[in-house]
Amino acid sequence: MRIAAFEVRDDERPAFDEAAERTGVRIELHAGRLTPDAVPLVRGCDGVSALGQSRFDAPMLETLSRMGVRAVATRTIGYNHIDLDEARRLGIMVLNADYAPNGVAEYTVMFILLVLRNYKPALWRGQVYDFSLKGLRGRELRNLTVGVMGTGRIGATVVECLTGFGCRILAYDPHPKASVAEHAEYVDLETLYAQSDVITLHMPLLESTHHIINRESIARMKDGVVLVNCARGELMDLDALIDNIEAEKIGGLGLDTVETEGELIHRDRRTDILTNRGIAYLRQFPNVVMTQHMAFYTDAAVHSMVACSVDGIKAVLEDGDFRTRLV
């Protein structure tokens, strides 16, 4: 069995080597994305592994199917870059990654604390030996209400992490969990918007959740609300974020992911002329903390993402274990 892996980072290579030795699968590693120009690299392979910047749209899937590819695995939890309906029509198995939710959940709590305690301007001042306090007074989490939008594995773990801070926790999810309800109060979105001092998103990117944070939803939130996004950038309308930071309706942002980030994330663009004005403008505000889509990025998660990819393809194609198929 042969697998072509794309978007392979240097830190993933040891995990791929270990997976190849453990499974006996031949894995061909490529640093670039899977694009139409890179398709010839897939010839002779049974499966393809990639990250979120490779687009598996209908034309790409049709091409892969003609080449004999029977399984596609994304080394991410999200799979909005894959046309699932077309994959089903072509009989291509689609798998996503599974890794412990702790890394992203802990990162989320870190973001909340960084914004509430004005760490970014404090860091800036310290670097030029300005040790003044004016404008840096923060808020204590125990006195606030935190709204968690989405209580899947990551959202549920965020709720669990927050219980130690003594804050009031609200939760929204179309499918409530009894275990989460032990620590959080499930409410509708209107209530969550109106009563939360901090709102953190842990929802998948679907047609129904695209731009769920927009001008209208922000208008229904508290003045000075803090928003955190460690899920998918397109859940938030970038222009609406900028306008409401400027108007001081939003009191702070913690963003590990932002819409229109595709040409930036995980790439060194220091010497390039960038045209992404929205992100460049948003990141300069003192109450906006942004990182490069790295909430997932821990040693345990990297190993698990690679292992899920290789083991999953092998399981569905060789062992007939279709439980790993993403449906």
Secondary structure as a PSIPRED ss2 file (coil, helix, strand):
# PSIPRED VFORMAT (PSIPRED V4.0)

   1 M C   1.000  0.000  0.000
   2 R E   0.000  0.000  1.000
   3 I E   0.000  0.000  1.000
   4 A E   0.000  0.000  1.000
   5 A E   0.000  0.000  1.000
   6 F C   1.000  0.000  0.000
   7 E C   1.000  0.000  0.000
   8 V C   1.000  0.000  0.000
   9 R C   1.000  0.000  0.000
  10 D H   0.000  1.000  0.000
  11 D H   0.000  1.000  0.000
  12 E H   0.000  1.000  0.000
  13 R H   0.000  1.000  0.000
  14 P H   0.000  1.000  0.000
  15 A H   0.000  1.000  0.000
  16 F H   0.000  1.000  0.000
  17 D H   0.000  1.000  0.000
  18 E H   0.000  1.000  0.000
  19 A H   0.000  1.000  0.000
  20 A H   0.000  1.000  0.000
  21 E H   0.000  1.000  0.000
  22 R H   0.000  1.000  0.000
  23 T H   0.000  1.000  0.000
  24 G C   1.000  0.000  0.000
  25 V C   1.000  0.000  0.000
  26 R E   0.000  0.000  1.000
  27 I E   0.000  0.000  1.000
  28 E E   0.000  0.000  1.000
  29 L E   0.000  0.000  1.000
  30 H C   1.000  0.000  0.000
  31 A C   1.000  0.000  0.000
  32 G C   1.000  0.000  0.000
  33 R C   1.000  0.000  0.000
  34 L C   1.000  0.000  0.000
  35 T C   1.000  0.000  0.000
  36 P H   0.000  1.000  0.000
  37 D H   0.000  1.000  0.000
  38 A H   0.000  1.000  0.000
  39 V H   0.000  1.000  0.000
  40 P H   0.000  1.000  0.000
  41 L H   0.000  1.000  0.000
  42 V H   0.000  1.000  0.000
  43 R C   1.000  0.000  0.000
  44 G C   1.000  0.000  0.000
  45 C C   1.000  0.000  0.000
  46 D C   1.000  0.000  0.000
  47 G E   0.000  0.000  1.000
  48 V E   0.000  0.000  1.000
  49 S E   0.000  0.000  1.000
  50 A E   0.000  0.000  1.000
  51 L C   1.000  0.000  0.000
  52 G C   1.000  0.000  0.000
  53 Q C   1.000  0.000  0.000
  54 S C   1.000  0.000  0.000
  55 R C   1.000  0.000  0.000
  56 F E   0.000  0.000  1.000
  57 D C   1.000  0.000  0.000
  58 A H   0.000  1.000  0.000
  59 P H   0.000  1.000  0.000
  60 M H   0.000  1.000  0.000
  61 L H   0.000  1.000  0.000
  62 E H   0.000  1.000  0.000
  63 T H   0.000  1.000  0.000
  64 L H   0.000  1.000  0.000
  65 S H   0.000  1.000  0.000
  66 R H   0.000  1.000  0.000
  67 M C   1.000  0.000  0.000
  68 G C   1.000  0.000  0.000
  69 V C   1.000  0.000  0.000
  70 R C   1.000  0.000  0.000
  71 A E   0.000  0.000  1.000
  72 V E   0.000  0.000  1.000
  73 A E   0.000  0.000  1.000
  74 T E   0.000  0.000  1.000
  75 R C   1.000  0.000  0.000
  76 T C   1.000  0.000  0.000
  77 I C   1.000  0.000  0.000
  78 G C   1.000  0.000  0.000
  79 Y C   1.000  0.000  0.000
  80 N C   1.000  0.000  0.000
  81 H C   1.000  0.000  0.000
  82 I E   0.000  0.000  1.000
  83 D C   1.000  0.000  0.000
  84 L H   0.000  1.000  0.000
  85 D H   0.000  1.000  0.000
  86 E H   0.000  1.000  0.000
  87 A H   0.000  1.000  0.000
  88 R H   0.000  1.000  0.000
  89 R H   0.000  1.000  0.000
  90 L H   0.000  1.000  0.000
  91 G C   1.000  0.000  0.000
  92 I C   1.000  0.000  0.000
  93 M E   0.000  0.000  1.000
  94 V E   0.000  0.000  1.000
  95 L E   0.000  0.000  1.000
  96 N C   1.000  0.000  0.000
  97 A C   1.000  0.000  0.000
  98 D C   1.000  0.000  0.000
  99 Y C   1.000  0.000  0.000
 100 A C   1.000  0.000  0.000
 101 P C   1.000  0.000  0.000
 102 N H   0.000  1.000  0.000
 103 G H   0.000  1.000  0.000
 104 V H   0.000  1.000  0.000
 105 A H   0.000  1.000  0.000
 106 E H   0.000  1.000  0.000
 107 Y H   0.000  1.000  0.000
 108 T H   0.000  1.000  0.000
 109 V H   0.000  1.000  0.000
 110 M H   0.000  1.000  0.000
 111 F H   0.000  1.000  0.000
 112 I H   0.000  1.000  0.000
 113 L H   0.000  1.000  0.000
 114 L H   0.000  1.000  0.000
 115 V H   0.000  1.000  0.000
 116 L H   0.000  1.000  0.000
 117 R C   1.000  0.000  0.000
 118 N C   1.000  0.000  0.000
 119 Y H   0.000  1.000  0.000
 120 K H   0.000  1.000  0.000
 121 P H   0.000  1.000  0.000
 122 A H   0.000  1.000  0.000
 123 L H   0.000  1.000  0.000
 124 W H   0.000  1.000  0.000
 125 R H   0.000  1.000  0.000
 126 G H   0.000  1.000  0.000
 127 Q H   0.000  1.000  0.000
 128 V C   1.000  0.000  0.000
 129 Y C   1.000  0.000  0.000
 130 D C   1.000  0.000  0.000
 131 F C   1.000  0.000  0.000
 132 S C   1.000  0.000  0.000
 133 L C   1.000  0.000  0.000
 134 K C   1.000  0.000  0.000
 135 G C   1.000  0.000  0.000
 136 L C   1.000  0.000  0.000
 137 R C   1.000  0.000  0.000
 138 G C   1.000  0.000  0.000
 139 R C   1.000  0.000  0.000
 140 E C   1.000  0.000  0.000
 141 L H   0.000  1.000  0.000
 142 R H   0.000  1.000  0.000
 143 N H   0.000  1.000  0.000
 144 L C   1.000  0.000  0.000
 145 T E   0.000  0.000  1.000
 146 V E   0.000  0.000  1.000
 147 G E   0.000  0.000  1.000
 148 V E   0.000  0.000  1.000
 149 M E   0.000  0.000  1.000
 150 G C   1.000  0.000  0.000
 151 T C   1.000  0.000  0.000
 152 G C   1.000  0.000  0.000
 153 R H   0.000  1.000  0.000
 154 I H   0.000  1.000  0.000
 155 G H   0.000  1.000  0.000
 156 A H   0.000  1.000  0.000
 157 T H   0.000  1.000  0.000
 158 V H   0.000  1.000  0.000
 159 V H   0.000  1.000  0.000
 160 E H   0.000  1.000  0.000
 161 C H   0.000  1.000  0.000
 162 L H   0.000  1.000  0.000
 163 T H   0.000  1.000  0.000
 164 G H   0.000  1.000  0.000
 165 F H   0.000  1.000  0.000
 166 G C   1.000  0.000  0.000
 167 C C   1.000  0.000  0.000
 168 R E   0.000  0.000  1.000
 169 I E   0.000  0.000  1.000
 170 L E   0.000  0.000  1.000
 171 A E   0.000  0.000  1.000
 172 Y E   0.000  0.000  1.000
 173 D C   1.000  0.000  0.000
 174 P C   1.000  0.000  0.000
 175 H C   1.000  0.000  0.000
 176 P C   1.000  0.000  0.000
 177 K C   1.000  0.000  0.000
 178 A H   0.000  1.000  0.000
 179 S H   0.000  1.000  0.000
 180 V H   0.000  1.000  0.000
 181 A H   0.000  1.000  0.000
 182 E C   1.000  0.000  0.000
 183 H C   1.000  0.000  0.000
 184 A C   1.000  0.000  0.000
 185 E E   0.000  0.000  1.000
 186 Y E   0.000  0.000  1.000
 187 V C   1.000  0.000  0.000
 188 D C   1.000  0.000  0.000
 189 L H   0.000  1.000  0.000
 190 E H   0.000  1.000  0.000
 191 T H   0.000  1.000  0.000
 192 L H   0.000  1.000  0.000
 193 Y H   0.000  1.000  0.000
 194 A H   0.000  1.000  0.000
 195 Q H   0.000  1.000  0.000
 196 S C   1.000  0.000  0.000
 197 D C   1.000  0.000  0.000
 198 V E   0.000  0.000  1.000
 199 I E   0.000  0.000  1.000
 200 T E   0.000  0.000  1.000
 201 L E   0.000  0.000  1.000
 202 H C   1.000  0.000  0.000
 203 M C   1.000  0.000  0.000
 204 P C   1.000  0.000  0.000
 205 L C   1.000  0.000  0.000
 206 L C   1.000  0.000  0.000
 207 E C   1.000  0.000  0.000
 208 S C   1.000  0.000  0.000
 209 T C   1.000  0.000  0.000
 210 H C   1.000  0.000  0.000
 211 H C   1.000  0.000  0.000
 212 I C   1.000  0.000  0.000
 213 I E   0.000  0.000  1.000
 214 N C   1.000  0.000  0.000
 215 R H   0.000  1.000  0.000
 216 E H   0.000  1.000  0.000
 217 S H   0.000  1.000  0.000
 218 I H   0.000  1.000  0.000
 219 A H   0.000  1.000  0.000
 220 R C   1.000  0.000  0.000
 221 M C   1.000  0.000  0.000
 222 K C   1.000  0.000  0.000
 223 D C   1.000  0.000  0.000
 224 G C   1.000  0.000  0.000
 225 V E   0.000  0.000  1.000
 226 V E   0.000  0.000  1.000
 227 L E   0.000  0.000  1.000
 228 V E   0.000  0.000  1.000
 229 N E   0.000  0.000  1.000
 230 C C   1.000  0.000  0.000
 231 A C   1.000  0.000  0.000
 232 R C   1.000  0.000  0.000
 233 G H   0.000  1.000  0.000
 234 E H   0.000  1.000  0.000
 235 L H   0.000  1.000  0.000
 236 M E   0.000  0.000  1.000
 237 D C   1.000  0.000  0.000
 238 L H   0.000  1.000  0.000
 239 D H   0.000  1.000  0.000
 240 A H   0.000  1.000  0.000
 241 L H   0.000  1.000  0.000
 242 I H   0.000  1.000  0.000
 243 D H   0.000  1.000  0.000
 244 N H   0.000  1.000  0.000
 245 I H   0.000  1.000  0.000
 246 E H   0.000  1.000  0.000
 247 A C   1.000  0.000  0.000
 248 E C   1.000  0.000  0.000
 249 K C   1.000  0.000  0.000
 250 I E   0.000  0.000  1.000
 251 G E   0.000  0.000  1.000
 252 G E   0.000  0.000  1.000
 253 L E   0.000  0.000  1.000
 254 G E   0.000  0.000  1.000
 255 L E   0.000  0.000  1.000
 256 D C   1.000  0.000  0.000
 257 T C   1.000  0.000  0.000
 258 V C   1.000  0.000  0.000
 259 E C   1.000  0.000  0.000
 260 T C   1.000  0.000  0.000
 261 E C   1.000  0.000  0.000
 262 G C   1.000  0.000  0.000
 263 E C   1.000  0.000  0.000
 264 L C   1.000  0.000  0.000
 265 I C   1.000  0.000  0.000
 266 H C   1.000  0.000  0.000
 267 R C   1.000  0.000  0.000
 268 D C   1.000  0.000  0.000
 269 R C   1.000  0.000  0.000
 270 R C   1.000  0.000  0.000
 271 T C   1.000  0.000  0.000
 272 D C   1.000  0.000  0.000
 273 I C   1.000  0.000  0.000
 274 L C   1.000  0.000  0.000
 275 T C   1.000  0.000  0.000
 276 N C   1.000  0.000  0.000
 277 R H   0.000  1.000  0.000
 278 G H   0.000  1.000  0.000
 279 I H   0.000  1.000  0.000
 280 A H   0.000  1.000  0.000
 281 Y H   0.000  1.000  0.000
 282 L H   0.000  1.000  0.000
 283 R C   1.000  0.000  0.000
 284 Q C   1.000  0.000  0.000
 285 F C   1.000  0.000  0.000
 286 P C   1.000  0.000  0.000
 287 N C   1.000  0.000  0.000
 288 V E   0.000  0.000  1.000
 289 V E   0.000  0.000  1.000
 290 M E   0.000  0.000  1.000
 291 T C   1.000  0.000  0.000
 292 Q C   1.000  0.000  0.000
 293 H C   1.000  0.000  0.000
 294 M C   1.000  0.000  0.000
 295 A C   1.000  0.000  0.000
 296 F C   1.000  0.000  0.000
 297 Y C   1.000  0.000  0.000
 298 T C   1.000  0.000  0.000
 299 D H   0.000  1.000  0.000
 300 A H   0.000  1.000  0.000
 301 A H   0.000  1.000  0.000
 302 V H   0.000  1.000  0.000
 303 H H   0.000  1.000  0.000
 304 S H   0.000  1.000  0.000
 305 M H   0.000  1.000  0.000
 306 V H   0.000  1.000  0.000
 307 A H   0.000  1.000  0.000
 308 C H   0.000  1.000  0.000
 309 S H   0.000  1.000  0.000
 310 V H   0.000  1.000  0.000
 311 D H   0.000  1.000  0.000
 312 G H   0.000  1.000  0.000
 313 I H   0.000  1.000  0.000
 314 K H   0.000  1.000  0.000
 315 A H   0.000  1.000  0.000
 316 V H   0.000  1.000  0.000
 317 L H   0.000  1.000  0.000
 318 E H   0.000  1.000  0.000
 319 D H   0.000  1.000  0.000
 320 G C   1.000  0.000  0.000
 321 D C   1.000  0.000  0.000
 322 F H   0.000  1.000  0.000
 323 R H   0.000  1.000  0.000
 324 T H   0.000  1.000  0.000
 325 R C   1.000  0.000  0.000
 326 L C   1.000  0.000  0.000
 327 V C   1.000  0.000  0.000
